[in-house]
Structures are given as C-alpha cells and as structure tokens.
Amino acid sequence: MTTQPTALVTGAGGALAGAVIHRLVEAGWRPVLVDVGPMERLQDRYPEQLAASIDLTDEAAAHETLQRLEREAGGVDALVSLAGGFAMQGAAEVRLDDLQKQLALNLVTLVVSASAVLPGMLQRGRGTILGIAAGQAVDGGARVAPYAAAKAGVVAYLRSLDKELASKGVRGLVVYPMGTLDTPANREAMPDADPARWIDTAALAEALVQALRLGPRARLTELKVWPDPG
Ligand SMILES: NC(=O)c1ccc[n+]([C@@H]2O[C@H](COP(=O)([O-])OP(=O)(O)OC[C@H]3O[C@@H](n4cnc5c(N)ncnc54)[C@H](OP(=O)(O)O)[C@@H]3O)[C@@H](O)[C@H]2O)c1
C-alpha cells in the first residue's frame, strides 16, 4: 500500500457513502468519489476530493472515467462499491424490466467498476474489491425478489473473484447489512417505524473500514452487520 491508501467509492452521493467517506478520511485513506448524480452534489459535500459523475452501467464511459481517476490518484487500493438501490413488488408482478433494473443498479455497477480497477490491482499485486449485499441475499424476502436476486449476485461474484484472485493479492469482500439502515430516505419512507431498531451507518462504516485494513497476512471476506435486537 502507498503511504496514503486510495479507496474508489461508488454511489458516493448516497447515505451510507456519507458515513463511509467520513470514516475513510479519519482512518487516513484518500477517497476518490463516483456517483451518477450531479457533479455539484459531490463537489459541494466533498470539495477536497477527486470526484466524477458517471453512470456505472455505461461500461465504456465508466471505464474511461474510472481509469482517468485511477491515474490521477496514482492507483486504487480498494474499490468500495456502494452504488445500489431497492424496489418492492410482488413476485407475480415482476417483469424483465424490473429484474434488469435491479441487476443494473446493484450488480452491473459493481462488475463494471471492478473490471476498471482490477488490471491496476493485479499489476501491483494488491487490492480489495468490496461490495454491499443485504440480508435478503441470504434469506430472500417477501416482495423483494429482483433485489434479493441482484444482491445474491453480488455475493456470488465477490466470492468467485476472491477464490480466483486472492492468491494474486486481490481479494473480494462482501459486506451484508442484515437489516434496514438508518438513513434519511428510510426515515421518510417508514415514518411509523422505530429507527432505533435500524443499523447505524456510522457504526457500519467503522466496521467496513476496519475490514479494509486487515492484511496482508489476514483477510476478511464476508462481514455481516446486524441491528441490535429490539
Ligand atoms: N438503505 C438500506 O437500508 C440498505 C440495506 C441493505 C443494503 N443497502 C445497500 O447499501 C448501499 C448504499 O445504500 P444507501 O441507502 O446509502 O443508498 P443511496 O443513498 O440510494 O445511495 C446509492 C447511491 O448510488 C448512486 N447510483 C445509483 N445508480 C448508479 C449508477 N448507475 N452509477 C453510479 N452511481 C449510481 C445513487 O445515485 P442517485 O441517488 O442519483 O440515483 C446514490 O447516490 C446500496 O448498495 C444498498 O443497496 C442499503
């Protein structure tokens, strides 16, 4: 690792990303930020960080942008793939378009970002590809079939990547929030729920950044973070 390791954070405009970027900086990492939202949103929030606005489902454009950021940063030590999203619908109503949307949001964004930074990581013989799954990737859930399928894809992709590349210094790391995150969007969507039963994003960020730090002779491949039992 360089003196100041670099983490490429996707979905950087999101709620969990806010906590993760804060913790990365505290822990001595240099975050490099990517989101599909407007560039001003990233620049206003993180004026000191290298950032770009890009749709990670557009492979050619995303590769060009991510590789430029990688060059400007002098290499990427960790990909922290937080881009993702959620949708609910009954299993009988699911159409191809619904499935494709969830796969694009949650799995394609990860695979496209990873394939942009893997050549550099393999060349240097070190790196971590971190993705976010969800409890439903393990257990399934009512009215979330496409989301659960996409998150299960995240798990299978990262496990396979780790099996293939760990011997070359590049590992896959799956983080599972095993419940709802306490975010402004969830508070708005579920005004009657008790957020004290949800996972604190700062605590999840702490665990995630700690998991990135393990190594070189110890590696964590899966991290499940649960809310406190009510
Ligand atoms: N929130 C929860 O309760 C919960 C639970 C389990 C797992 N997770 C997972 O944790 C991660 C972060 O969740 P969060 O609540 O922080 O989500 P969030 O606030 O919606 O953040 C996700 C970010 O990803 C961006 N994004 C979406 N599609 C993109 C694309 N094609 N290219 C680049 N960026 C893209 C979004 O931009 P726009 O907003 O502009 O679309 C948004 O800024 C997600 O993977 C989510 O599935 C969340």
The ligand as a MOL file (V3000), in Angstrom:
LIG
                    3D

  0  0  0     0  0            999 V3000
M  V30 BEGIN CTAB
M  V30 COUNTS 48 52 0 0 0
M  V30 BEGIN ATOM
M  V30 1 N -30.5510 1.6320 2.8770 0
M  V30 2 C -30.6690 0.3970 3.3750 0
M  V30 3 O -31.4840 0.1320 4.2810 0
M  V30 4 C -29.8060 -0.7100 2.8360 0
M  V30 5 C -29.8970 -2.0090 3.3660 0
M  V30 6 C -29.0880 -3.0310 2.8480 0
M  V30 7 C -28.2020 -2.7330 1.8110 0
M  V30 8 N -28.1370 -1.4520 1.3190 0 CHG=1
M  V30 9 C -27.2030 -1.1920 0.2380 0
M  V30 10 O -26.2170 -0.2710 0.6800 0
M  V30 11 C -25.7900 0.5480 -0.3990 0
M  V30 12 C -25.9420 2.0120 -0.0280 0
M  V30 13 O -27.2900 2.2480 0.3710 0
M  V30 14 P -27.8270 3.7400 0.6170 0
M  V30 15 O -29.0740 3.6320 1.4210 0
M  V30 16 O -26.7190 4.6190 1.0430 0 CHG=-1
M  V30 17 O -28.2700 4.0990 -0.8980 0
M  V30 18 P -28.4130 5.5300 -1.5910 0
M  V30 19 O -28.4650 6.6330 -0.5960 0
M  V30 20 O -29.5390 5.4160 -2.5670 0
M  V30 21 O -27.0360 5.6500 -2.3910 0
M  V30 22 C -26.7800 4.9430 -3.5560 0
M  V30 23 C -26.0460 5.8810 -4.4970 0
M  V30 24 O -25.7160 5.1510 -5.6970 0
M  V30 25 C -25.9290 6.0230 -6.7880 0
M  V30 26 N -26.1460 5.2640 -8.0130 0
M  V30 27 C -27.2680 4.5930 -8.3900 0
M  V30 28 N -27.1140 4.0760 -9.6190 0
M  V30 29 C -25.8660 4.4260 -10.0370 0
M  V30 30 C -25.1460 4.2140 -11.2370 0
M  V30 31 N -25.6900 3.5510 -12.2660 0
M  V30 32 N -23.8970 4.7180 -11.3500 0
M  V30 33 C -23.3430 5.4150 -10.3110 0
M  V30 34 N -23.9910 5.6620 -9.1420 0
M  V30 35 C -25.2340 5.1670 -9.0080 0
M  V30 36 C -27.1690 6.8050 -6.3880 0
M  V30 37 O -27.3160 7.9880 -7.1670 0
M  V30 38 P -28.8140 8.6300 -7.3420 0
M  V30 39 O -29.3760 8.8280 -5.9860 0
M  V30 40 O -28.5470 9.9030 -8.0880 0
M  V30 41 O -29.5800 7.5950 -8.1310 0
M  V30 42 C -26.8790 7.0970 -4.9190 0
M  V30 43 O -26.1230 8.2880 -4.7660 0
M  V30 44 C -26.6450 0.1280 -1.6020 0
M  V30 45 O -25.9310 -0.8210 -2.3700 0
M  V30 46 C -27.8480 -0.5220 -0.9630 0
M  V30 47 O -28.4750 -1.4650 -1.8080 0
M  V30 48 C -28.9030 -0.4510 1.8150 0
M  V30 END ATOM
M  V30 BEGIN BOND
M  V30 1 1 1 2
M  V30 2 2 2 3
M  V30 3 1 2 4
M  V30 4 1 4 5
M  V30 5 2 4 48
M  V30 6 2 5 6
M  V30 7 1 6 7
M  V30 8 2 7 8
M  V30 9 1 8 9
M  V30 10 1 8 48
M  V30 11 1 9 10
M  V30 12 1 9 46
M  V30 13 1 10 11
M  V30 14 1 11 12
M  V30 15 1 11 44
M  V30 16 1 12 13
M  V30 17 1 13 14
M  V30 18 2 14 15
M  V30 19 1 14 16
M  V30 20 1 14 17
M  V30 21 1 17 18
M  V30 22 2 18 19
M  V30 23 1 18 20
M  V30 24 1 18 21
M  V30 25 1 21 22
M  V30 26 1 22 23
M  V30 27 1 23 24
M  V30 28 1 23 42
M  V30 29 1 24 25
M  V30 30 1 25 26
M  V30 31 1 25 36
M  V30 32 1 26 27
M  V30 33 1 26 35
M  V30 34 2 27 28
M  V30 35 1 28 29
M  V30 36 1 29 30
M  V30 37 2 29 35
M  V30 38 1 30 31
M  V30 39 2 30 32
M  V30 40 1 32 33
M  V30 41 2 33 34
M  V30 42 1 34 35
M  V30 43 1 36 37
M  V30 44 1 36 42
M  V30 45 1 37 38
M  V30 46 2 38 39
M  V30 47 1 38 40
M  V30 48 1 38 41
M  V30 49 1 42 43
M  V30 50 1 44 45
M  V30 51 1 44 46
M  V30 52 1 46 47
M  V30 END BOND
M  V30 END CTAB
M  END
